């Protein structure tokens, strides 16, 4: 499914990344229209801060006065221009953990101190951790990485909140929080090494704008890993199983913390491959959300250095 009224980033060989609007299967070049708020994702999030509804409504009339640059089908094709990019420019990516019961159970199995995950699931304060800077994030069709010093690597499909500098949820996208479960399992203090490295996060392809008849907690989710053209793993969940209110996650992230360019917030995973499964170089991960589209990335074994 191609989501309606969404933002995206794309580029061609003739220009730097532009901000695009997706409407009725067509892509419009917002940056080319010349308005300051359309220069980038950062510029739009700053513009939307304080009144997301107004900012979204202002986009609805764009197709009436502009020509599309291409269809979404062309944009998502990997072998032609324009090329779709990850839908962030300078924002940080933060992540929430143990927000689904399935994730809680998996973390308790892998950890030498399982009680800490059981406690955080029910605690007033959620687990929130830094995930990635923009240069560690890949977009659709780009390779996610698995660490050379890890033997147990898995994808974590997640709904991602796109948040303004005033901590308002402005939209939603698809994310893959790549994780080295053996490293985290050795000691919870190794979490940053298990989670933060080059190509550790994939986002995209679109930012589905808030308020466009989308219920973020009514989304079916599927993750499929292909290996040699065959299905190596398939899992499903539903965002209604998220244990905490989305505004609560954003609220805790924003305590004593500022995000002047906006921030992307991963909301946790409800799909956990079996303990016998690990990703391999050359695998392809496809994550599909009912109303957000699909994010597809090959897997690359990273070098030690």
C-alpha positions as CSV (number, residue, x, y, z in Angstrom):
1,X,0.0,0.0,0.0
2,X,1.2,3.5,-0.8
3,X,0.1,5.9,2.0
4,X,-1.8,9.0,1.1
5,X,-0.6,12.5,2.1
6,X,2.9,11.7,3.1
7,X,6.3,13.3,3.0
8,X,9.4,11.8,1.5
9,X,13.0,12.7,0.6
10,X,14.5,12.1,-2.8
11,X,17.3,13.2,-5.0
12,X,18.5,13.1,-8.6
13,X,21.9,13.5,-10.2
14,X,21.0,17.2,-10.8
15,X,20.3,18.3,-7.3
16,X,20.8,17.7,-3.6
17,X,18.0,16.0,-1.5
18,X,14.6,17.5,-1.9
19,X,11.5,17.2,0.2
20,X,8.6,15.6,-1.6
21,X,4.8,15.2,-1.0
22,X,3.1,12.0,-1.8
23,X,-0.6,12.3,-2.8
24,X,-2.8,9.9,-4.8
25,X,0.2,7.9,-5.9
26,X,2.1,10.9,-7.3
27,X,5.2,12.6,-5.9
28,X,5.4,16.4,-5.9
29,X,8.7,18.4,-5.4
30,X,8.0,20.6,-2.4
31,X,11.5,22.1,-2.3
32,X,11.2,23.3,-5.9
33,X,8.2,25.4,-4.9
34,X,10.5,27.7,-3.0
35,X,8.8,28.1,0.4
36,X,11.2,28.1,3.3
37,X,9.3,25.4,5.2
38,X,9.7,23.0,2.3
39,X,13.5,23.1,2.2
40,X,14.0,20.0,4.3
41,X,12.4,17.7,6.8
42,X,14.0,19.9,9.5
43,X,12.4,23.0,8.1
44,X,8.9,21.4,7.9
45,X,9.1,20.0,11.4
46,X,10.0,23.5,12.7
47,X,7.1,25.0,10.7
48,X,4.7,22.4,12.0
49,X,5.8,22.9,15.7
50,X,2.9,24.4,17.6
51,X,0.2,23.5,15.1
52,X,0.7,20.2,13.2
53,X,-2.9,20.3,11.9
54,X,-2.3,23.7,10.2
55,X,1.0,22.5,8.6
56,X,-0.7,19.3,7.3
57,X,-3.7,21.2,5.9
58,X,-1.3,23.6,4.0
59,X,0.0,20.6,2.1
60,X,-3.4,19.4,0.8
61,X,-3.6,22.1,-1.9
62,X,-0.1,21.5,-3.4
63,X,-1.3,19.0,-6.0
64,X,-3.8,21.5,-7.4
65,X,-1.0,23.9,-8.4
66,X,2.0,21.7,-9.2
67,X,3.0,19.0,-11.6
68,X,4.2,15.7,-10.2
69,X,7.8,14.7,-10.7
70,X,7.0,11.0,-10.9
71,X,4.8,8.3,-9.5
72,X,5.4,6.5,-6.3
73,X,6.1,3.4,-8.3
74,X,9.0,5.1,-10.1
75,X,10.3,6.6,-6.9
76,X,10.5,3.3,-5.1
77,X,12.2,1.6,-8.1
78,X,15.9,1.1,-7.3
79,X,17.3,1.4,-10.8
80,X,16.2,4.9,-11.9
81,X,15.8,8.5,-10.8
82,X,14.6,10.1,-8.7
83,X,15.9,8.0,-5.8
84,X,14.0,7.8,-2.6
85,X,16.1,8.5,0.6
86,X,15.7,7.9,4.3
87,X,13.0,10.4,5.5
88,X,15.3,12.3,7.9
89,X,18.1,14.8,7.4
90,X,19.7,16.0,10.6
91,X,17.4,14.5,13.3
92,X,18.5,12.0,15.9
93,X,16.9,8.6,16.2
94,X,15.9,7.4,19.7
95,X,14.3,4.1,20.6
96,X,12.0,2.7,23.2
97,X,12.4,-0.9,24.4
98,X,10.3,-3.6,26.0
99,X,7.0,-2.0,24.9
100,X,5.5,-5.3,23.7
101,X,5.1,-8.4,25.8
102,X,6.9,-10.5,23.2
103,X,9.9,-8.2,23.5
104,X,9.9,-8.4,27.2
105,X,10.0,-12.2,27.1
106,X,12.8,-12.3,24.6
107,X,15.0,-9.8,26.5
108,X,14.5,-11.9,29.7
109,X,15.6,-15.1,28.0
110,X,18.8,-13.5,26.5
111,X,19.9,-11.6,29.6
112,X,21.9,-12.9,32.5
113,X,19.7,-10.7,34.7
114,X,16.2,-11.2,33.3
115,X,14.4,-9.4,36.1
116,X,15.5,-5.9,34.8
117,X,13.4,-6.4,31.7
118,X,10.3,-7.6,33.6
119,X,10.6,-4.6,35.9
120,X,10.9,-2.0,33.2
121,X,7.9,-3.4,31.3
122,X,5.6,-2.5,34.3
123,X,7.6,0.5,35.6
124,X,6.2,4.0,35.3
125,X,9.4,5.1,33.4
126,X,9.9,3.4,30.0
127,X,13.2,2.2,28.6
128,X,14.4,4.9,26.1
129,X,17.9,4.9,24.5
130,X,19.8,6.7,21.8
131,X,19.8,4.7,18.6
132,X,21.4,6.6,15.7
133,X,22.6,9.8,14.2
134,X,21.5,10.5,10.6
135,X,24.7,9.2,9.0
136,X,24.1,5.8,10.6
137,X,20.6,5.5,9.1
138,X,19.9,3.9,5.7
139,X,16.9,4.4,3.5
140,X,14.8,2.0,1.3
141,X,16.9,-0.4,-0.8
142,X,20.1,0.4,1.1
143,X,21.9,-2.2,3.1
144,X,21.5,-2.5,6.8
145,X,24.6,-3.8,8.6
146,X,25.3,-6.8,10.9
147,X,28.3,-6.5,13.2
148,X,31.5,-8.4,12.5
149,X,31.9,-9.1,16.2
150,X,28.5,-10.6,16.7
151,X,27.0,-14.0,16.0
152,X,23.4,-13.3,16.7
153,X,21.9,-10.4,14.7
154,X,18.2,-9.8,14.2
155,X,15.9,-7.2,12.7
156,X,13.4,-5.3,14.9
157,X,10.5,-3.9,12.9
158,X,9.0,-0.8,14.6
159,X,6.6,2.0,14.0
160,X,8.5,5.3,14.2
161,X,7.1,8.5,15.5
162,X,8.2,11.7,13.7
163,X,8.2,14.4,16.3
164,X,8.4,18.2,16.1
165,X,10.7,20.4,18.3
166,X,7.7,20.9,20.5
167,X,7.3,17.2,21.1
168,X,4.1,16.8,18.9
169,X,3.7,13.7,16.8
170,X,3.6,14.9,13.2
171,X,3.7,11.6,11.4
172,X,4.7,8.0,11.3
173,X,7.2,5.9,9.3
174,X,8.6,2.4,9.3
175,X,11.8,1.5,11.1
176,X,14.2,-1.4,11.5
177,X,16.2,-1.3,14.8
178,X,19.0,-3.7,13.9
179,X,20.3,-5.5,17.1
180,X,23.1,-7.8,18.1
181,X,21.3,-9.9,20.7
182,X,24.4,-11.9,21.8
183,X,26.3,-8.6,22.7
184,X,23.3,-7.2,24.7
185,X,22.7,-10.6,26.3
186,X,26.2,-10.8,27.7
187,X,25.6,-7.7,29.7
188,X,22.9,-5.1,29.6
189,X,25.6,-2.4,29.8
190,X,26.7,-3.4,26.3
191,X,23.4,-2.1,24.9
192,X,25.0,0.8,23.0
193,X,27.4,-1.5,21.3
194,X,24.6,-3.9,20.4
195,X,22.4,-1.1,19.0
196,X,24.6,1.8,17.7
197,X,26.9,1.2,14.7
198,X,27.1,2.0,11.0
199,X,24.0,1.0,9.1
200,X,22.2,0.1,12.4
201,X,18.9,1.6,11.5
202,X,16.7,1.7,8.4
203,X,13.8,4.2,8.0
204,X,11.2,4.9,5.3
205,X,10.0,5.1,2.7
206,X,7.5,7.8,3.7
207,X,6.3,9.9,6.6
208,X,2.6,9.3,6.8
209,X,1.2,12.6,8.2
210,X,-0.7,12.6,11.4
211,X,-4.4,13.3,11.3
212,X,-4.9,11.8,7.8
213,X,-7.5,9.2,9.0
214,X,-4.7,7.1,10.4
215,X,-4.9,5.2,13.7
216,X,-1.3,4.4,14.6
217,X,-2.5,1.7,17.1
218,X,-4.6,-0.2,14.5
219,X,-1.8,-1.3,12.2
220,X,-0.9,-4.9,11.3
221,X,2.8,-5.5,10.9
222,X,4.7,-8.1,9.1
223,X,8.4,-8.9,8.8
224,X,9.8,-11.3,6.2
225,X,13.5,-12.2,5.8
226,X,14.4,-13.7,2.5
227,X,17.5,-15.9,2.0
228,X,18.4,-17.1,-1.4
229,X,14.9,-16.3,-2.6
230,X,13.3,-18.4,0.1
231,X,11.6,-17.3,3.3
232,X,14.0,-17.7,6.2
233,X,11.7,-16.0,8.8
234,X,8.3,-14.5,8.9
235,X,6.6,-12.8,11.8
236,X,3.5,-10.7,12.5
237,X,2.2,-8.4,15.2
238,X,-0.2,-5.5,15.7
239,X,0.5,-2.1,17.0
240,X,-2.5,-2.4,19.4
241,X,-0.2,-4.6,21.5
242,X,2.1,-1.6,22.4
243,X,2.0,-1.5,26.1
244,X,2.4,2.3,26.6
245,X,0.6,5.4,25.2
246,X,2.6,6.9,22.4
247,X,2.4,10.4,24.0
248,X,3.9,8.9,27.1
249,X,6.9,7.7,25.3
250,X,7.5,11.1,23.7
251,X,6.9,12.8,27.0
252,X,9.6,10.9,28.8
253,X,12.0,11.4,25.9
254,X,11.5,15.1,26.2
255,X,12.1,15.4,29.9
256,X,15.2,17.6,30.4
257,X,16.0,17.1,26.7
258,X,15.5,19.2,23.6
259,X,15.3,18.4,19.9
260,X,15.5,21.7,18.0
261,X,15.4,19.9,14.6
262,X,12.7,17.4,15.6
263,X,13.4,13.7,16.5
264,X,12.5,10.2,15.2
265,X,11.2,7.9,18.0
266,X,11.1,4.1,17.5
267,X,8.3,2.5,19.5
268,X,9.6,-1.0,20.1
269,X,9.1,-4.3,18.4
270,X,6.5,-7.0,18.8
271,X,8.2,-9.4,16.3
272,X,11.1,-11.5,17.7
273,X,12.7,-14.2,15.6
274,X,13.4,-17.5,17.4
275,X,16.6,-17.9,19.3
276,X,18.0,-20.2,16.6
277,X,17.7,-17.5,13.9
278,X,20.4,-14.9,12.9
279,X,20.7,-12.7,9.9
280,X,23.3,-13.5,7.3
281,X,25.1,-11.4,4.6
282,X,22.9,-11.2,1.5
283,X,19.6,-11.6,3.3
284,X,16.7,-9.2,2.4
285,X,14.4,-7.8,5.1
286,X,11.0,-6.6,4.2
287,X,8.8,-4.8,6.8
288,X,5.2,-4.0,5.9
289,X,2.8,-1.8,7.9
290,X,-0.8,-1.8,6.9
291,X,-1.1,2.0,6.3
292,X,2.6,3.0,6.0
293,X,3.8,0.9,3.1
294,X,6.9,-1.4,3.0
295,X,10.5,-1.0,3.8
296,X,12.9,-3.4,2.1
297,X,16.7,-3.6,2.8
298,X,19.4,-6.1,1.9
299,X,21.8,-7.2,4.7
300,X,25.5,-6.5,4.7
301,X,28.2,-8.1,6.9
302,X,30.3,-5.2,8.2
303,X,34.1,-5.4,8.3
304,X,35.9,-5.4,11.6
305,X,37.6,-2.1,10.9
